[in-house]
């Protein structure tokens, strides 16, 4: 992979991670709980993930505690 391509993929992972965190906070603000999983955010908050490019590690803790969200570029 070229340097520019690697940087774009890394930047894409950062953008996706920020979007997931924002959607989780928005869910909490609107519904009073953090989303139980990524599929919930896809269905209710318009999150789109290119599963061939990125792996999302989503670990919910409790409805009132922010989840751990990590986006990893798939190689």
N, CA, C and O of each residue as an XYZ file, in Angstrom:
300
protein
N       0.841     -1.174      0.000
C       0.000      0.000      0.000
C       0.891      1.243      0.000
O       1.915      1.265      0.682
N       0.528      2.234     -0.725
C       1.319      3.460     -0.770
C       1.063      4.301      0.466
O       0.075      4.097      1.171
N       1.951      5.242      0.725
C       1.803      6.114      1.894
C       0.501      6.883      1.887
O      -0.167      6.986      2.916
N       0.133      7.422      0.742
C      -1.104      8.207      0.646
C      -2.323      7.322      0.888
O      -3.268      7.737      1.559
N      -2.306      6.120      0.354
C      -3.426      5.206      0.528
C      -3.558      4.773      1.987
O      -4.670      4.694      2.510
N      -2.434      4.492      2.646
C      -2.458      4.121      4.058
C      -3.005      5.262      4.911
O      -3.786      5.038      5.836
N      -2.587      6.487      4.590
C      -3.055      7.642      5.350
C      -4.558      7.823      5.167
O      -5.262      8.139      6.126
N      -5.056      7.630      3.953
C      -6.491      7.774      3.688
C      -7.282      6.719      4.457
O      -8.329      7.021      5.030
N      -6.779      5.468      4.472
C      -7.475      4.413      5.211
C      -7.461      4.689      6.705
O      -8.460      4.469      7.391
N      -6.338      5.166      7.208
C      -6.238      5.505      8.631
C      -7.188      6.644      8.965
O      -7.862      6.615      9.994
N      -7.239      7.640      8.100
C      -8.137      8.771      8.296
C      -9.587      8.300      8.243
O     -10.418      8.775      9.017
N      -9.897      7.382      7.351
C     -11.244      6.840      7.249
C     -11.646      6.117      8.519
O     -12.791      6.219      8.958
N     -10.711      5.386      9.114
C     -10.981      4.689     10.371
C     -11.255      5.698     11.485
O     -12.147      5.491     12.309
N     -10.490      6.786     11.508
C     -10.699      7.836     12.515
C     -12.069      8.490     12.348
O     -12.772      8.735     13.328
N     -12.435      8.767     11.117
C     -13.736      9.389     10.834
C     -14.866      8.450     11.259
O     -15.848      8.887     11.859
N     -14.725      7.167     10.947
C     -15.750      6.192     11.327
C     -15.848      6.083     12.844
O     -16.950      6.026     13.388
N     -14.717      6.052     13.529
C     -14.736      5.954     14.984
C     -15.420      7.166     15.605
O     -16.207      7.024     16.541
N     -15.126      8.354     15.091
C     -15.777      9.570     15.598
C     -17.284      9.536     15.333
O     -18.073      9.949     16.183
N     -17.684      9.043     14.153
C     -19.118      8.961     13.816
C     -19.830      7.984     14.741
O     -20.953      8.241     15.173
N     -19.183      6.869     15.045
C     -19.785      5.887     15.956
C     -19.941      6.462     17.364
O     -20.974      6.273     18.006
N     -18.917      7.161     17.837
C     -18.993      7.767     19.166
C     -20.079      8.842     19.218
O     -20.818      8.950     20.196
N     -20.161      9.623     18.159
C     -21.182     10.667     18.101
C     -22.586     10.057     18.093
O     -23.485     10.553     18.772
N     -22.769      8.988     17.329
C     -24.068      8.318     17.270
C     -24.427      7.709     18.628
O     -25.588      7.738     19.034
N     -23.438      7.162     19.325
C     -23.689      6.585     20.648
C     -24.146      7.659     21.626
O     -25.087      7.448     22.392
N     -23.478      8.815     21.601
C     -23.852      9.915     22.500
C     -25.225     10.457     22.121
O     -26.032     10.779     22.993
N     -25.487     10.556     20.830
C     -26.787     11.032     20.371
C     -27.894     10.077     20.834
O     -28.956     10.519     21.272
N     -27.643      8.786     20.735
C     -28.611      7.795     21.203
C     -28.878      7.995     22.693
O     -30.029      7.967     23.130
N     -27.826      8.195     23.461
C     -27.992      8.391     24.906
C     -28.816      9.644     25.202
O     -29.683      9.647     26.076
N     -28.523     10.706     24.449
C     -29.243     11.967     24.667
C     -30.723     11.845     24.307
O     -31.576     12.418     24.984
N     -31.026     11.109     23.257
C     -32.401     10.995     22.781
C     -33.177      9.899     23.520
O     -34.321     10.100     23.929
N     -32.536      8.740     23.683
C     -33.259      7.575     24.190
C     -32.963      7.236     25.654
O     -33.669      6.433     26.264
N     -31.921      7.850     26.211
C     -31.604      7.606     27.617
C     -30.732      6.401     27.886
O     -30.538      6.021     29.040
N     -30.200      5.791     26.832
C     -29.272      4.665     26.986
C     -28.313      4.645     25.810
O     -28.621      5.159     24.735
N     -27.142      4.043     26.022
C     -26.195      3.872     24.927
C     -26.626      2.670     24.098
O     -27.193      1.721     24.640
N     -26.369      2.693     22.802
C     -26.818      1.597     21.939
C     -26.218      0.259     22.373
O     -25.063      0.200     22.794
N     -27.001     -0.807     22.271
C     -26.514     -2.121     22.686
C     -25.483     -2.733     21.736
O     -24.685     -3.580     22.137
N     -25.508     -2.293     20.465
C     -24.573     -2.844     19.473
C     -24.497     -1.938     18.251
O     -25.238     -0.962     18.138
N     -23.603     -2.272     17.354
C     -23.392     -1.468     16.142
C     -24.604     -1.563     15.216
O     -24.972     -0.580     14.573
N     -25.218     -2.729     15.147
C     -26.398     -2.882     14.275
C     -27.512     -1.919     14.669
O     -28.236     -1.419     13.809
N     -27.650     -1.659     15.960
C     -28.652     -0.701     16.429
C     -28.359      0.684     15.872
O     -29.272      1.395     15.454
N     -27.086      1.068     15.866
C     -26.709      2.387     15.331
C     -26.892      2.436     13.816
O     -27.266      3.471     13.266
N     -26.630      1.325     13.151
C     -26.853      1.273     11.705
C     -28.337      1.489     11.396
O     -28.697      2.259     10.505
N     -29.187      0.793     12.152
C     -30.624      0.837     11.898
C     -31.261      2.168     12.282
O     -32.115      2.675     11.555
N     -30.856      2.739     13.418
C     -31.534      3.915     13.947
C     -30.790      5.239     13.761
O     -31.396      6.303     13.887
N     -29.488      5.193     13.466
C     -28.716      6.439     13.402
C     -27.921      6.611     12.110
O     -27.044      7.472     12.030
N     -28.219      5.803     11.108
C     -27.651      5.993      9.779
C     -26.171      5.684      9.640
O     -25.527      6.171      8.711
N     -25.625      4.893     10.533
C     -24.213      4.535     10.432
C     -24.037      3.536      9.300
O     -24.783      2.563      9.189
N     -23.039      3.792      8.458
C     -22.711      2.900      7.350
C     -21.258      2.487      7.513
O     -20.376      3.332      7.660
N     -21.013      1.181      7.486
C     -19.657      0.663      7.667
C     -19.298     -0.223      6.486
O     -20.047     -1.130      6.125
N     -18.148      0.048      5.890
C     -17.627     -0.814      4.835
C     -16.909     -1.970      5.533
O     -15.753     -1.844      5.935
N     -17.612     -3.098      5.669
C     -17.089     -4.240      6.412
C     -15.856     -4.865      5.759
O     -15.125     -5.613      6.407
N     -15.626     -4.567      4.500
C     -14.432     -5.084      3.842
C     -13.204     -4.243      4.186
O     -12.075     -4.719      4.066
N     -13.415     -3.006      4.609
C     -12.305     -2.108      4.936
C     -12.036     -1.982      6.425
O     -10.892     -1.801      6.841
N     -13.101     -2.079      7.238
C     -12.950     -1.791      8.660
C     -13.612     -2.850      9.533
O     -14.658     -3.403      9.191
N     -12.973     -3.115     10.669
C     -13.528     -3.965     11.703
C     -13.847     -3.070     12.887
O     -13.007     -2.281     13.319
N     -15.056     -3.190     13.409
C     -15.466     -2.370     14.544
C     -15.557     -3.254     15.783
O     -16.272     -4.255     15.807
N     -14.813     -2.854     16.804
C     -14.893     -3.524     18.100
C     -15.757     -2.642     18.991
O     -15.363     -1.532     19.349
N     -16.919     -3.136     19.343
C     -17.890     -2.367     20.132
C     -18.181     -3.148     21.402
O     -18.741     -4.243     21.357
N     -17.796     -2.577     22.529
C     -17.998     -3.247     23.812
C     -18.893     -2.394     24.706
O     -18.426     -1.442     25.330
N     -20.181     -2.736     24.768
C     -21.071     -2.006     25.669
C     -20.765     -2.378     27.128
O     -20.416     -3.519     27.431
N     -20.903     -1.407     28.007
C     -20.651     -1.634     29.423
C     -21.983     -1.713     30.153
O     -22.290     -2.716     30.797
N     -22.763     -0.659     30.049
C     -24.092     -0.577     30.643
C     -24.850      0.515     29.902
O     -24.246      1.305     29.176
N     -26.141      0.567     30.074
C     -26.961      1.545     29.369
C     -26.607      2.985     29.684
O     -26.889      3.883     28.891
N     -25.984      3.216     30.847
C     -25.662      4.589     31.231
C     -24.158      4.870     31.261
O     -23.734      5.909     31.766
N     -23.350      3.953     30.723
C     -21.892      4.133     30.649
C     -21.485      4.029     29.186
O     -21.893      3.089     28.504
N     -20.683      4.980     28.685
C     -20.288      4.942     27.272
C     -19.585      3.637     26.906
O     -18.790      3.113     27.685
N     -19.882      3.119     25.720
C     -19.236      1.881     25.272
C     -17.793      2.146     24.840
O     -17.407      3.280     24.555
N     -17.027      1.092     24.800
C     -15.679      1.157     24.230
C     -15.838      0.914     22.738
O     -16.405     -0.098     22.328
N     -15.333      1.849     21.915
C     -15.460      1.730     20.465
C     -14.082      1.861     19.851
O     -13.367      2.836     20.083
N     -13.718      0.849     19.055
C     -12.429      0.878     18.378
C     -12.632      0.456     16.932
O     -13.285     -0.553     16.669
N     -12.082      1.212     15.996
C     -12.176      0.884     14.579
C     -10.783      0.499     14.100
O      -9.818      1.239     14.287
N     -10.699     -0.669     13.483
C      -9.431     -1.197     13.004
C      -9.537     -1.422     11.505
O     -10.525     -1.968     11.013
N      -8.513     -0.998     10.792
C      -8.504     -1.202      9.353
C      -8.273     -2.685      9.063
O      -7.335     -3.282      9.591
N      -9.109     -3.269      8.241
C      -8.943     -4.663      7.842
C      -7.888     -4.736      6.752
O      -7.890     -3.941      5.812
N      -7.015     -5.670      6.885
C      -5.934     -5.807      5.876
C      -6.170     -6.970      4.994
O      -5.370     -7.236      4.096
